[in-house]
Amino acid sequence: MKIAVYSAQPYDRRFLDEARPNGVEAVYFSDRLELDTVPLAQGCTAVCVFVNDLLDAPVLEALHALGVRAVLLRCAGFNNVDLQAAGRLKLFVARVPAYAPEAVAEHALALVMTLNRRTHRAYARVREGNFALDGLLGMTLHGKTVGIVGAGQIGAAAARIFHGMGCKVLVSDPAPTPQLEGVAERASLDALLAQSDVVSLHCPLLDATRHMINTASLTRMKRGAMLVNTSRGGLIDTAAVIEALKSGQLGALAIDVYEQESTLFFQDHSSDIITDDVFQRLMTFPNVLVTGHQGFFTMEAMREIAAVTFANLACFLQGSPCANALLTPG
Ligand code: NAI
């Protein structure tokens, strides 16, 4: 059987090919899955997709008409899949729920440490022979309050890291988080925003969480606090964040994800004119740090993603129960 791998980068190919079982053929496309690129999956029983592939109802219907019966997400989030439409079409949809939660949590820490101590600016300065410290002043994180919004796999890992650094950790999550006893205290979102020096987002993008960071919630944050988003860009109203940065209400912003990232991230645009003015405005702030959705990008995570993707495919082919399935046919 054959699978079509969309949004495939050389590193995807490397790790998927290492884990690919005999009898499964993979065809790799750098293209993002959208209506125009559906025909690439001709002759394939399954598609393998990533965070910025589009699986809305028209795309799923077109895939189904081609003979595709399974969608293999090589990521945890599934906000880009219309599950209702997939259910109607009786598609198998499975994800990789937790490939390396620590990898993303460690990246959130890297963003906080970089932005707080300005190591990105220090690196550039020292290479130019400039050893001046002016403009590099940070804060000692020990003793500060870190608010974790969404204490699932990644949020819990982040909570443990910040607790280990001597921070007071608050978590806001509608679900119980027993694994954090002695590490973090539960708080309402409003209390967390009001008390935290650093707010780190780790909840999924849902209708209920879209733009959870908006003008009103930014006003409730401690003045000058840092906001970190390694989850999904849509959690943040970027226009509101820009206004809060301009007024100084928001002290710093570190993001690994961006609401309109699908046309920018994972590609080299260094010779292009970037037409996203909101993104370009963000890049003008000295207190904004952006990485291109690399939180997951460790060797361990890539191996796990590949192994679990093919384990999910095996469940689909054998009709056996799949713990990672979001939808199973029938
Ligand atoms: P998870 O499912 O283990 O945890 C999510 C948690 O968010 C759950 O405990 C849930 O109860 C909570 N939650 C739901 N609604 C909430 C709300 N309104 N307020 C606060 N908490 C809420 O998911 P996991 O593995 O921790 O991943 C979290 C997110 O991280 C994913 O949804 C994905 O968007 C993102 N992610 C980013 C990566 C990157 O490379 N930057 C890689 C992997 C995931």
Residues whose N, C-alpha, C, O or C-beta is under 5 A from the ligand:
A	BS01	NAI	A76 G77 P97 V104 V149 G150 A151 G152 Q153 I154 G155 S172 D173 P174 A175 H202 C203 P204 L205 T209 T230 S231 R232 D256 H293 Q294 G295 F296
